[in-house]
Amino acid sequence: MKTNVAIPADTQTSLERVMSYLKGEKPQRVACFPLILNHAARVLGVPVGKYNRDGKAMGNSHVAAWKRYGHDLVLIFSTTSTLAEAMGTKMKFFDEDAPQIDVPFLKQHSDISKLKVPDFSKDGRLPVYMEATEICVKEIGSQVVVSTVFGGPFTTAAALYPVELLTRDLIKNPKWVHELLEICTQAGIKFIDEILKRGALPVIVEPIGSGSLVSPRHFHEFVAPYLKRLADHVHKNGGGFPAALHICGKTKSNWMAMLEADFDIWSLDDVDLGEAKKAVGHRVVLIGNVVPANLLKNTAEEIDEEARIICEKMGDKTGFILGSGCEVPINTPPENIDALINAARKYARFDQ
């Protein structure tokens, strides 16, 4: 292990570092995106349930988390079901955990006639997200990129209609699935507009598009075309912002189909990131991928070593951002997040 390596000081702000990527320039060092989501509530010391339902608590939690850790991307997020909730799915809330789906909105195919694009001023917890985004952009947006995260069309569809029925209907009722995905895409485009209006970066997460659940053929037909419409909308209306996508789990089998969606940034979870760089690194910036469970249970020294190995696999480190594979667990020890960020400072530099 190389935990005794000196930690060089940063000479760029988080915003300057990320802007280097957008300008096609090499930053002082590789950026680091630990996916700090519900863990931000721990930093502020508020219940996770309050964080999830109170825009001020959510926004102030992320401001506090950024001031504590100095990570290079703030991610406003609670659950992938936020759009579906605003469209009618009922959620179950907990004091110290993220909410979960309780009752999906669609019980039968005919219920789709009741499904509407939500009103962002009042439906579900969309106003919570909007308020949190505004707080973060106002308080720290001059120093770090603020992003707001939401579920992509396929993931939103699976939160409106049980995923086991949705995947069955990819074969039995594909026309109906396309109709559902069209509505979810329209809602996603509206979400992008609301995020951009507030000066934040839209980040789309599509965990139900994992290769563990969706074959390359079905990804090509039911996932990629709708994701591409979101990416195209960001490219057209984002004022230079990149289109960013996160997919959990095993995705290798779908990498070629994922390229069809035309995102600029991929955040990947359970894959060999060095292998991903060889396969698609010429097309996309790759983020990842320290194992989230390791952040929770391992020591800071072990996190340092895991991150070092990932940095080593990425070769010249162009088109690479160090991060966690998925959400930083709520109860992650702060010293492990520090170790991940410091690993970028030690092992992934361009100025030496």
C-alpha positions in Angstrom: 0.0 0.0 0.0 1.1 3.6 -0.6 -0.9 5.4 2.0 2.2 7.3 3.1 2.4 9.1 -0.2 2.2 12.9 0.4 -1.0 14.5 -0.5 -0.3 17.5 -2.9 -2.4 20.6 -2.5 -5.0 21.5 -5.0 -4.5 24.6 -7.1 -7.8 24.5 -8.9 -11.3 24.8 -7.5 -13.7 21.9 -8.1 -15.4 24.0 -10.7 -12.2 24.8 -12.5 -11.2 21.1 -12.4 -14.4 19.9 -14.0 -14.4 22.7 -16.5 -11.0 21.5 -17.7 -12.8 18.3 -18.9 -15.4 20.2 -20.7 -12.8 22.4 -22.5 -10.8 19.3 -23.5 -7.9 20.4 -21.3 -6.0 18.4 -18.7 -6.8 19.4 -15.1 -4.2 19.6 -12.4 -5.5 16.2 -11.3 -8.3 13.8 -12.0 -11.6 14.9 -10.5 -13.3 12.8 -7.8 -17.0 12.1 -7.7 -18.0 10.1 -4.7 -21.7 9.7 -5.2 -22.8 11.4 -2.0 -26.6 11.3 -1.9 -28.5 10.5 1.3 -25.2 10.4 3.2 -25.3 14.2 3.0 -28.0 14.1 5.7 -25.5 12.6 8.1 -23.1 15.5 7.6 -25.7 18.1 8.5 -27.0 15.9 11.3 -30.6 15.7 10.2 -32.8 12.5 9.8 -32.6 11.0 6.4 -36.4 11.1 6.3 -36.4 14.9 6.8 -33.7 15.3 4.2 -35.9 13.5 1.7 -39.0 15.6 2.3 -37.7 19.1 3.1 -36.0 21.1 0.3 -34.1 23.3 2.8 -32.8 20.2 4.7 -31.7 18.5 1.4 -30.0 21.6 0.0 -28.3 22.6 3.3 -27.2 19.0 3.7 -25.4 19.0 0.4 -23.8 22.4 1.1 -22.5 21.0 4.4 -21.3 17.8 2.7 -19.3 19.8 0.1 -17.8 22.0 2.7 -16.8 19.0 4.7 -15.4 16.8 1.8 -14.6 19.1 -1.1 -15.7 16.6 -3.7 -16.0 17.7 -7.3 -19.7 17.2 -8.0 -22.7 17.8 -5.8 -25.6 15.4 -6.5 -29.1 16.4 -5.5 -30.9 13.1 -5.1 -32.8 10.7 -2.9 -34.3 7.9 -5.0 -34.7 6.8 -8.6 -38.5 6.8 -8.2 -38.9 10.6 -7.8 -40.5 11.2 -11.2 -42.8 8.1 -10.8 -43.8 9.3 -7.4 -44.8 12.7 -8.9 -46.8 10.8 -11.5 -48.8 8.7 -9.0 -46.7 5.9 -7.5 -47.0 5.8 -3.7 -43.8 5.7 -1.6 -43.0 4.4 1.9 -40.8 6.8 4.0 -38.4 6.0 6.8 -36.7 8.1 9.4 -33.2 6.8 8.6 -33.3 5.3 5.1 -34.2 6.3 1.6 -37.9 6.0 0.6 -39.0 2.9 -1.2 -41.8 2.1 -3.6 -45.0 1.1 -1.8 -47.8 1.0 -4.4 -47.0 1.5 -8.2 -49.4 3.8 -10.0 -50.2 1.4 -12.9 -52.2 -1.7 -11.9 -53.3 -2.6 -15.4 -52.6 -1.5 -18.9 -55.7 0.6 -19.1 -54.4 2.8 -16.3 -52.0 4.4 -18.7 -54.8 6.7 -19.8 -54.5 8.4 -16.4 -50.8 9.0 -16.6 -49.6 12.6 -17.0 -46.4 14.6 -17.1 -46.1 16.0 -13.6 -46.4 19.6 -12.5 -43.0 20.5 -11.0 -44.5 23.2 -8.8 -46.6 20.8 -6.8 -46.5 17.1 -7.7 -44.8 14.6 -5.4 -41.5 15.8 -4.0 -40.4 17.6 -7.1 -40.6 21.0 -5.3 -38.2 19.6 -2.7 -35.7 18.8 -5.4 -36.1 22.2 -7.0 -35.6 24.1 -3.7 -32.6 22.0 -2.8 -31.1 22.7 -6.3 -31.6 26.4 -5.9 -30.0 26.5 -2.5 -26.9 24.6 -3.6 -26.5 26.7 -6.8 -26.8 29.9 -4.8 -24.5 28.9 -1.9 -21.7 26.9 -3.7 -22.4 27.0 -7.4 -19.6 29.4 -8.0 -17.1 26.8 -6.7 -18.4 23.4 -7.7 -20.8 21.9 -10.3 -24.2 21.2 -8.8 -26.2 18.4 -10.4 -29.7 17.1 -9.9 -30.3 13.4 -10.5 -33.4 11.6 -11.7 -34.4 8.2 -13.1 -34.4 7.7 -16.8 -37.4 6.6 -18.8 -37.0 2.9 -18.4 -36.3 3.2 -14.6 -39.3 5.6 -14.2 -41.5 3.1 -16.1 -40.4 0.3 -13.7 -41.4 2.5 -10.8 -44.8 3.1 -12.2 -45.4 -0.5 -13.2 -43.9 -3.5 -11.4 -40.5 -4.3 -13.0 -41.3 -8.0 -13.3 -44.4 -7.1 -15.3 -42.6 -4.5 -17.4 -39.8 -6.9 -18.4 -42.5 -9.5 -19.3 -44.3 -7.0 -21.5 -41.1 -6.2 -23.4 -42.1 -9.4 -25.2 -45.8 -9.7 -24.7 -46.9 -6.1 -25.1 -44.1 -4.1 -26.6 -46.4 -1.4 -28.1 -47.8 -0.6 -24.7 -44.3 -0.4 -23.2 -43.3 2.1 -25.9 -46.4 4.1 -25.1 -45.4 4.1 -21.4 -41.8 5.0 -22.2 -42.9 7.9 -24.4 -44.7 9.5 -21.4 -41.8 8.9 -19.1 -39.4 10.5 -21.7 -41.6 13.6 -21.9 -41.5 13.8 -18.1 -37.7 13.4 -18.2 -37.3 16.2 -20.8 -39.4 18.5 -18.5 -37.2 17.6 -15.6 -34.1 18.5 -17.6 -35.6 21.9 -18.4 -36.3 22.6 -14.8 -32.8 21.6 -13.7 -31.2 23.7 -16.4 -33.4 26.6 -15.5 -31.8 26.6 -12.1 -28.3 26.4 -13.4 -27.6 22.8 -12.5 -26.4 19.8 -14.5 -29.0 17.1 -15.2 -27.7 13.6 -14.4 -29.8 10.6 -15.6 -29.7 7.3 -13.7 -31.0 4.1 -15.4 -30.3 1.2 -13.0 -33.1 -0.9 -14.4 -31.2 -0.8 -17.7 -28.5 -3.0 -16.1 -27.3 -5.9 -18.2 -28.5 -8.1 -15.3 -32.1 -7.2 -16.2 -32.1 -6.1 -19.9 -30.4 -7.8 -22.8 -28.5 -5.8 -25.5 -31.4 -6.4 -27.9 -33.9 -5.0 -25.5 -31.6 -2.2 -24.5 -31.3 -1.2 -28.1 -35.1 -1.2 -28.6 -36.5 0.0 -25.2 -33.8 1.9 -23.4 -31.3 3.6 -25.8 -33.7 5.5 -28.0 -35.4 7.2 -25.1 -32.1 7.9 -23.3 -30.8 9.4 -26.5 -33.7 11.9 -26.6 -32.7 13.0 -23.1 -29.0 13.3 -24.1 -30.0 15.2 -27.3 -32.1 17.6 -25.2 -29.2 18.3 -22.9 -26.8 18.8 -25.9 -29.3 21.2 -27.5 -30.4 23.2 -24.4 -27.7 22.7 -21.8 -25.4 25.6 -22.7 -22.3 23.4 -23.0 -23.2 20.9 -20.2 -22.4 17.3 -21.0 -25.0 14.5 -21.0 -24.2 12.3 -18.0 -25.5 8.8 -17.4 -25.2 6.4 -14.4 -26.1 2.7 -14.7 -25.7 0.4 -11.7 -24.7 -3.2 -11.8 -23.1 -5.2 -14.6 -23.3 -3.3 -17.9 -20.5 -4.9 -20.0 -23.0 -6.8 -22.3 -24.8 -3.5 -23.0 -21.8 -1.2 -23.7 -22.3 -1.1 -27.4 -26.0 -0.5 -27.1 -25.3 2.2 -24.5 -23.1 4.1 -27.0 -26.3 4.5 -29.1 -27.7 6.8 -26.5 -24.9 9.3 -27.1 -24.0 10.3 -23.6 -20.7 12.1 -22.9 -20.1 10.7 -19.4 -20.8 7.2 -18.0 -20.7 6.4 -14.3 -20.3 2.7 -14.0 -20.6 0.3 -11.1 -19.8 -3.4 -11.2 -17.3 -3.6 -14.1 -13.6 -3.6 -14.8 -13.1 0.1 -15.5 -9.8 -0.5 -17.3 -11.6 -2.9 -19.6 -14.3 -0.2 -20.2 -11.6 2.3 -21.0 -10.2 0.0 -23.7 -13.7 -0.6 -25.2 -15.4 2.8 -25.0 -12.9 5.3 -23.5 -12.4 6.9 -26.9 -16.1 7.9 -26.9 -17.0 8.7 -23.3 -15.6 10.0 -20.0 -15.7 7.2 -17.4 -16.5 7.7 -13.7 -15.8 5.0 -11.1 -15.7 2.8 -9.4 -14.7 2.0 -5.8 -17.2 -0.6 -4.5 -19.8 1.2 -2.3 -20.0 -1.6 0.2 -16.2 -1.3 0.7 -16.6 2.4 1.5 -19.0 1.4 4.3 -17.0 -1.5 5.8 -13.4 -1.3 4.8 -10.6 0.8 6.4 -9.4 4.1 4.9 -6.1 2.3 4.0 -8.0 -0.3 2.1 -10.0 2.4 0.2 -6.8 4.1 -0.7 -5.4 0.9 -2.1 -8.6 0.1 -4.1 -8.6 3.6 -5.6 -4.9 3.4 -6.4 -5.4 0.2 -8.4 -8.4 1.7 -10.3 -6.2 4.8 -11.1 -3.4 2.5 -12.3 -5.8 0.6 -14.6 -6.8 3.8 -16.3 -3.4 4.3 -17.9 -2.9 7.9 -19.0 -6.0 8.8 -17.0 -7.5 11.0 -19.8 -11.2 10.8 -19.9 -11.3 9.4 -16.3 -13.0 10.6 -13.1 -12.4 8.7 -9.9 -15.5 7.9 -7.9 -17.7 5.4 -6.2 -19.4 2.7 -8.3 -22.8 3.7 -6.9 -24.3 5.6 -4.0 -22.0 6.2 -1.0 -23.8 4.3 1.8 -25.6 6.5 4.3 -23.4 5.4 7.2 -20.1 5.5 5.4 -17.3 6.7 7.8 -16.1 10.2 6.7 -12.5 9.1 6.7 -13.2 6.6 3.9 -14.6 9.4 1.7 -11.6 11.5 2.5 -9.4 8.5 1.5 -11.2 8.2 -1.8 -10.8 11.9 -2.6 -7.2 12.0 -1.4 -6.4 9.1 -3.7 -7.2 11.3 -6.7 -4.8 13.8 -5.3 -2.0 11.3 -4.9 -2.4 8.8 -7.8 -4.1 10.6 -10.6 -2.2 13.8 -11.4 -1.4 15.6 -14.7 0.9 18.2 -13.3 3.8 15.9 -12.4 
